[in-house]
Amino acid sequence: YFAKVMNSGCNSDPSNVIWINEPNLSIPEFRGQKVSIYPNPTEGKFTLNFSSGKTTNGLATFYSVTGQKLRTVELTQNAIYELDITNFSDGIYFLCFQFDSGEKRIFRINLVR
């Protein structure tokens, strides 16, 4: 998505464009396997499930909508991770996967209580 300010007929240039995979609308392919993030929206605890039974090493980093890095979780050879963001305020967060191969994917997480 992008933001554009409109005021009294004057328009700003669009902000940087951010592309987001929507895990609650579909189950995206990632590294040749399906990735499930559920429940999403979440009340704070959710599951990250890689369909193949294992992942490669990497990092999962949570960012606020303003781009502030909030927390990083190390990913190892596990297929299922139970993640807890109950200490975050309600809102939208981005979960960025970066694997040792350099591949990255970003998912939106909705925290609602």
RANOR-V359236 format. One record per residue. N is the residue number from 1. RES is the residue in one letter. PHI is phi in whole degrees, 0 to 359 (NA if undefined). Layout:
N & RES & PHI
N & RES & PHI
//
This chain:
1 & Y & NA
2 & F & 213
3 & A & 248
4 & K & 219
5 & V & 269
6 & M & 236
7 & N & 215
8 & S & 52
9 & G & 85
10 & C & 263
11 & N & 241
12 & S & 274
13 & D & 289
14 & P & 296
15 & S & 287
16 & N & 301
17 & V & 273
18 & I & 241
19 & W & 263
20 & I & 232
21 & N & 281
22 & E & 257
23 & P & 294
24 & N & 275
25 & L & 258
26 & S & 201
27 & I & 252
28 & P & 286
29 & E & 277
30 & F & 210
31 & R & 56
32 & G & 77
33 & Q & 219
34 & K & 275
35 & V & 242
36 & S & 248
37 & I & 235
38 & Y & 210
39 & P & 286
40 & N & 211
41 & P & 291
42 & T & 236
43 & E & 267
44 & G & 139
45 & K & 249
46 & F & 211
47 & T & 247
48 & L & 247
49 & N & 232
50 & F & 264
51 & S & 293
52 & S & 284
53 & G & 100
54 & K & 200
55 & T & 238
56 & T & 260
57 & N & 293
58 & G & 177
59 & L & 230
60 & A & 242
61 & T & 241
62 & F & 268
63 & Y & 234
64 & S & 283
65 & V & 293
66 & T & 270
67 & G & 92
68 & Q & 286
69 & K & 287
70 & L & 252
71 & R & 196
72 & T & 234
73 & V & 242
74 & E & 279
75 & L & 259
76 & T & 243
77 & Q & 280
78 & N & 286
79 & A & 262
80 & I & 233
81 & Y & 235
82 & E & 259
83 & L & 250
84 & D & 228
85 & I & 237
86 & T & 296
87 & N & 277
88 & F & 277
89 & S & 286
90 & D & 303
91 & G & 152
92 & I & 256
93 & Y & 229
94 & F & 245
95 & L & 252
96 & C & 255
97 & F & 266
98 & Q & 226
99 & F & 262
100 & D & 305
101 & S & 289
102 & G & 98
103 & E & 292
104 & K & 230
105 & R & 216
106 & I & 237
107 & F & 237
108 & R & 267
109 & I & 242
110 & N & 257
111 & L & 257
112 & V & 223
113 & R & 241
//
